[in-house]
Amino acid sequence: MPKSSKSLSLKNFPRNAKELTQQIRQTGHPLLLTVNGKAKFVLQEAESYQKMLDLIDRLEAIEGIRRGLQAVEEGRVQPVKEAFAEIRRNVKARLKA
């Protein structure tokens, strides 16, 4: 269960929905909804959610760049002409099959 979120039983949410969504809007922090004591849903403001998605995209791009640089350092690269020639050979082989 995430530790930084306030949690509440899903059953209790409807009684306080207006107040809780207002709190989420003001703080920017999500609300963790539980079922039988286990985390099941997260209620989060759309802007905050989009920021999280954008951050994930950036982190994935950084990780891809890191792996690419590591491949260069380890010599796991080939000149572009060789790479395209290999791709052409593979495509031709698949078309013949």
ZALUMMI-762521 format. One record per residue (C-alpha): residue in three letters; x, y, z. Coordinates in pm, whole numbers, plus 50000, padded with zeros to 5 digits. Layout:
<atoms>
ALA/X/Y/Z
...
</atoms>
This chain:
<atoms>
MET/50000/50000/50000
PRO/50144/50343/49913
LYS/50260/50521/50228
SER/50227/50884/50117
SER/49855/50878/50043
LYS/49564/50922/50281
SER/49349/50609/50272
LEU/48980/50552/50318
SER/48742/50263/50278
LEU/48559/50271/49947
LYS/48234/50225/50140
ASN/48292/50550/50328
PHE/48389/50758/50027
PRO/48039/50847/49899
ARG/47942/51002/50234
ASN/48229/51250/50216
ALA/48291/51269/49840
LYS/48253/51645/49806
GLU/48481/51720/50100
LEU/48741/51461/49997
THR/48758/51571/49633
GLN/48797/51931/49751
GLN/49083/51820/49975
ILE/49247/51637/49683
ARG/49215/51952/49471
GLN/49369/52172/49741
THR/49658/51945/49841
GLY/49730/51778/49509
HIS/49769/51451/49700
PRO/49580/51140/49591
LEU/49336/50944/49803
LEU/49383/50571/49837
LEU/49055/50381/49847
THR/49056/50043/50017
VAL/48835/49735/50001
ASN/48856/49498/50296
GLY/49161/49688/50417
LYS/49354/49642/50091
ALA/49446/49922/49851
LYS/49229/49894/49540
PHE/49185/50240/49383
VAL/49354/50577/49374
LEU/49154/50896/49336
GLN/49372/51170/49195
GLU/49325/51511/49035
ALA/49363/51494/48655
GLU/49640/51756/48642
SER/49843/51569/48903
TYR/49788/51244/48715
GLN/49906/51400/48388
LYS/50219/51532/48558
MET/50289/51181/48682
LEU/50246/51037/48330
ASP/50477/51305/48188
LEU/50739/51223/48450
ILE/50717/50853/48367
ASP/50767/50934/47997
ARG/51077/51139/48078
LEU/51219/50868/48303
GLU/51164/50605/48035
ALA/51341/50826/47779
ILE/51633/50880/48016
GLU/51657/50505/48077
GLY/51657/50439/47701
ILE/51938/50690/47653
ARG/52131/50534/47941
ARG/52099/50187/47786
GLY/52210/50324/47449
LEU/52517/50490/47597
GLN/52599/50171/47784
ALA/52572/49974/47458
VAL/52817/50215/47294
GLU/53060/50182/47586
GLU/53038/49802/47563
GLY/53086/49805/47187
ARG/52742/49659/47117
VAL/52687/49884/46815
GLN/52733/49866/46441
PRO/52766/50124/46165
VAL/52434/50244/46026
LYS/52507/50107/45677
GLU/52558/49760/45820
ALA/52246/49787/46033
PHE/52027/49887/45737
ALA/52178/49613/45520
GLU/52091/49361/45791
ILE/51737/49496/45814
ARG/51696/49469/45434
ARG/51821/49109/45440
ASN/51578/49021/45718
VAL/51284/49183/45539
LYS/51366/49008/45211
ALA/51396/48673/45392
ARG/51057/48720/45556
LEU/50894/48819/45229
LYS/51026/48503/45062
ALA/50901/48280/45345
</atoms>
